[in-house]
């Protein structure tokens, strides 16, 4: 039993260190969808982006500032990279570390985005940046296929977290 506790503790430490060093988690769409459709007490702000997308990179600081903009509010940012899974260690993680990204980051580990884009939102063309807002009951507030200024993003979120 003692060994099991040590293994669990080591796992938690490793996950914490990965998070602090700008690491990302490869995820299948079915797992991502299950997570954001499960009701919780938090508004989810899910931003679809890529390291090669200039408007995506320009708006990332706004998403990073959400927690400080809404302290003590139940809101969580998840950045979902559309980069290739093969680029996770060579491109995505170094980018996150360089930019100091501390939000949770997933890399959509799917070969064909066309198999899941419509499941996020039937009206989504697949263009990025795109932001999905999920309410605490698991329903979608909306999918926004646009880049945001910080003020536009905060004005959108303000009524949802009060």
ChimeraX attribute file (.defattr): number of C-alpha atoms within 10 A of each C-alpha:
attribute: neighborCount
match mode: 1-to-1
recipient: residues
	/A:1	5
	/A:2	6
	/A:3	8
	/A:4	9
	/A:5	10
	/A:6	11
	/A:7	11
	/A:8	11
	/A:9	12
	/A:10	12
	/A:11	12
	/A:12	12
	/A:13	12
	/A:14	12
	/A:15	12
	/A:16	12
	/A:17	12
	/A:18	14
	/A:19	18
	/A:20	14
	/A:21	16
	/A:22	21
	/A:23	24
	/A:24	21
	/A:25	18
	/A:26	17
	/A:27	16
	/A:28	15
	/A:29	19
	/A:30	10
	/A:31	10
	/A:32	13
	/A:33	13
	/A:34	11
	/A:35	12
	/A:36	23
	/A:37	17
	/A:38	12
	/A:39	15
	/A:40	15
	/A:41	11
	/A:42	17
	/A:43	24
	/A:44	22
	/A:45	21
	/A:46	22
	/A:47	26
	/A:48	22
	/A:49	25
	/A:50	20
	/A:51	15
	/A:52	12
	/A:53	13
	/A:54	12
	/A:55	16
	/A:56	21
	/A:57	16
	/A:58	12
	/A:59	18
	/A:60	21
	/A:61	15
	/A:62	18
	/A:63	23
	/A:64	18
	/A:65	15
	/A:66	20
	/A:67	16
	/A:68	9
	/A:69	13
	/A:70	15
	/A:71	9
	/A:72	9
	/A:73	16
	/A:74	16
	/A:75	20
	/A:76	17
	/A:77	20
	/A:78	19
	/A:79	24
	/A:80	23
	/A:81	23
	/A:82	21
	/A:83	18
	/A:84	16
	/A:85	19
	/A:86	10
	/A:87	12
	/A:88	20
	/A:89	12
	/A:90	10
	/A:91	15
	/A:92	25
	/A:93	20
	/A:94	16
	/A:95	16
	/A:96	18
	/A:97	15
	/A:98	11
	/A:99	13
	/A:100	14
	/A:101	21
	/A:102	17
	/A:103	21
	/A:104	17
	/A:105	24
	/A:106	21
	/A:107	24
	/A:108	20
	/A:109	19
	/A:110	16
	/A:111	10
	/A:112	8
	/A:113	13
	/A:114	11
	/A:115	10
	/A:116	16
	/A:117	16
	/A:118	13
	/A:119	13
	/A:120	14
	/A:121	15
	/A:122	11
	/A:123	12
	/A:124	15
	/A:125	12
	/A:126	17
	/A:127	11
	/A:128	20
	/A:129	22
	/A:130	20
	/A:131	22
	/A:132	20
	/A:133	22
	/A:134	25
	/A:135	22
	/A:136	21
	/A:137	14
	/A:138	19
	/A:139	13
	/A:140	17
	/A:141	14
	/A:142	12
	/A:143	19
	/A:144	17
	/A:145	18
	/A:146	13
	/A:147	20
	/A:148	21
	/A:149	14
	/A:150	16
	/A:151	10
	/A:152	11
	/A:153	16
	/A:154	17
	/A:155	10
	/A:156	13
	/A:157	17
	/A:158	12
	/A:159	8
	/A:160	17
	/A:161	15
	/A:162	8
